[in-house]
């Protein structure tokens, strides 16, 4: 069983990890593989935060407030996930447009290979 002190410090560590996960170091190449690793890391942090929240003791008088806080937390996470999906969709569209342009250039440079 976790002590309250350990749970609070674990929460702080997870929050710090979440904050640090947003840092992008340059000149690191931001490839699809790196983005996949970052998404997996973010999902793992969210999973661990949920586990820590479930270990905290809750009294009867705090259950309603805890439920509302949990609801707001889940709504915030849903917004974050939707924003990430939107960003990834835009990135995919940008990459697809670049691919189409490159195919046009390739076709223009190699008409005899058709």
N, C-alpha and C positions, 0 to 999 in steps of 0.2 A: 504494500500500500504506500502511496506517495504521501509525503508530508506536505503541508501547505507551503512551506518555504521552498521546497523543491519544485512544486507546481508553479509558483510565481516566477522563480528563476528560469524554469523551462519556458514559460510563456514569453519572458523577456528575450531569451535566446532565439526563440522562433520568430518573434517580431523583428529582431535585429537581422536574422537570416532573410526574412522577407524583404526588409529594406535593402539589404545588400544585394539581393537577387536582381534588383532593377539596374544595377551598375553595369555599364557596358565599357569594357576596357578596349582602348585602341592602341595599337593597330591590329588587334585581333580581328580576324576575318569573321564577319557575322554570317555564317553559312547556314544552310537548312539543318545540317546536323547539330550545330551549336544551338539553334533555335529549338530544336527538338529536345535537347538536353535541358535547356532552360525551362521549357514547358513541363517536362517531367519533374524537375526540381521544384517548380512552383506548386504543382499538384501534390507532391510529397509534403511540402511545408503545410499546405492547407489541410491535408489528411492528419498530420501530426498535431496541428492546432486544434482540430476537432477532437482528437483523442485526449488532449490536455484538458479541453473544456469539459469533456464528459467525466473526467476524474475529479473535478472540483466538487466539494460538497455543497449542496443547495438545501437551505431550510424551506419549510412550507411557506413562510411569508415572502420569500424571495423567488418562488417559482414563477409567478406571473411576470415579474420584472425580468427575470432571466429569460423567460420565453420571448418577451418583446425584444430584448437585446439580441437573442439568438436569431430572431426573425430579421432584424435590421442587419445583422452580420451576414446572414444568408443573402439578403437582397443586395448588399454591397458586393458580395462575392459574385453574384449572378451578373451584376453590372460589369464587373471586371472581366469576367469570362466572355460576356457579349462584346465588350470593347476589343478584347484580344482576338475574338473570331472575326470581327470587322476588320481589324488591322491585318490579319492573315489573309482575308479575302482580297483586300486591296493589294497586298503584296503579291498574291497569286495572279491577280489581273495584270499588274505591272510586269511581272515575269513573263506572262503569256504574250503580252503586247510586244515585249522585247524579242521573244522567240519568233513571233510573226514577222517582225522587222528583219531579224537575222535571216529568216528563210527567204524573204524577198531579195535581200542582198545576195545571198548564196545563189538564188535562181538567176539573178542578173549577171553574176560573175561566171557562172558555169552553164551557159545555154547549150553547149555541145554535149553535155552529159545526160541530157534528158532522153 
